[in-house]
Amino acid sequence: MLDTARRLMAPSQRSDVPPFMVVDVMAAAARIEEAGGRVIHMEVGQPAAPAPASAIAAARAALAAGRLGYTETLGIPALRVRIARHYREIYGVEIDPARVVVTTGSSAGFILAFLTLFEPGDRVAVALPGYPPYRHILKALGCEPVAIETSAATRWTITPDMLIAAHRRAPLKGVLIASPANPTGTMVTGAALRELIAAADGEGIAFISDEIYHGLDYAFPAETAAKLSESAVIINSFSKYFCMTGWRVGWMVLPEPLIRTVDRLQGNLAISVPTLSQIAAAAAFEGRAEMDTVKHGYEENRRILLDGLPKAGITKMLPVDGAFYLYADVSRFCDDSFDFAKRMLEETHVAATPGVDFDPLHGRQFIRFCYAGSAAEMREAVERIGAWLKR
Ligand SMILES: Cc1ncc(COP(=O)(O)O)c(C=O)c1O
């Protein structure tokens, strides 16, 4: 091939983002299943339950009615109004529906937020361990993710002192936090969130709150940044509490001055969010009782793991506050949790995610269990792991 042709096909440097290592675990799990093995899947972070019946019925009716055209760029008005009502009902805060923007999952919300708030080269703080795409999307957009290492000392979150110290080393333009968080499953209290937002506001650092795991809180109720600040950007999704990962629909609550910018960006990048998914999402709110039953299932799974894993030998774990993740320290058993996860899968047929995906510094000590499956699976996983570690 000619050198010029080869150069034309060379991907850009900013597109050089790492893949998920969990893909290797999933491929190994698939090979075991092809050979007839029964794998307990605790590696992928998604609900096992389907979308609310109300959402599925609304989607069926829309399909039967025929044409699905583009929608308003910021989302179907009825859905934006319904999301605003959700804030009144759940958090007791009035949100103008004009500030609500429907997005293609929270994943698109991050792209829109980062494009709207940051210039190439801007530094944006994220917690480590943390959800890898925060860092990777920032990098792909030419921004600099600044990973702030967290530990038990700060209950695995960024504190105002840590934020300000990082800002003094080199100015930050933004900070993103999630509560409940992935992979840790830890949460910050409303008071801690208020202090962090105040610190960010005081230093002129944009605050982005990933609230995708709201609704799945066990330790204490999750607080929305929308109640604490009108300048914070809130990102949320129908993927987790509403069990709608594949529908690819989420939302943002924006400060009023950013609405028009996001409108222009989303109009150019996507035109609008898939219509069928928006119709289903609006109806999903009628399925809260059904989703609360699913949540109670996670609570039961959490109890089974909190009781069973220490007996099985896994005694060190982060506070299991919310979402459906348990982040366990397995350094007692191995130098590298990637090998641990591989061996555990091969020898017990329980799949979990090695921590290195979430934390390049200390992730090799940890594995993440997702407990969004059934109680029977959780009991069996604990038994299999216990028997394996006690061999
Ligand atoms: C913390 C966190 N934020 C965002 C996402 C993206 O979810 P979605 O794009 O389906 O809304 C995930 C998915 O696992 C996540 O764990």
The ligand as a Gaussian input file, in Angstrom:
#p B3LYP/6-31G(d) Opt

LIG

0 1
 C      -21.492000       5.691000      36.171000
 C      -22.078000       5.505000      34.812000
 N      -22.407000       6.589000      34.094000
 C      -22.907000       6.461000      32.858000
 C      -23.110000       5.228000      32.259000
 C      -23.648000       5.176000      30.847000
 O      -24.944000       4.710000      30.784000
 P      -26.016000       5.029000      29.644000
 O      -25.287000       5.638000      28.496000
 O      -26.619000       3.711000      29.327000
 O      -26.987000       5.987000      30.228000
 C      -22.808000       4.073000      32.985000
 C      -22.997000       2.749000      32.377000
 O      -22.667000       1.731000      32.913000
 C      -22.272000       4.220000      34.291000
 O      -21.941000       3.155000      35.030000

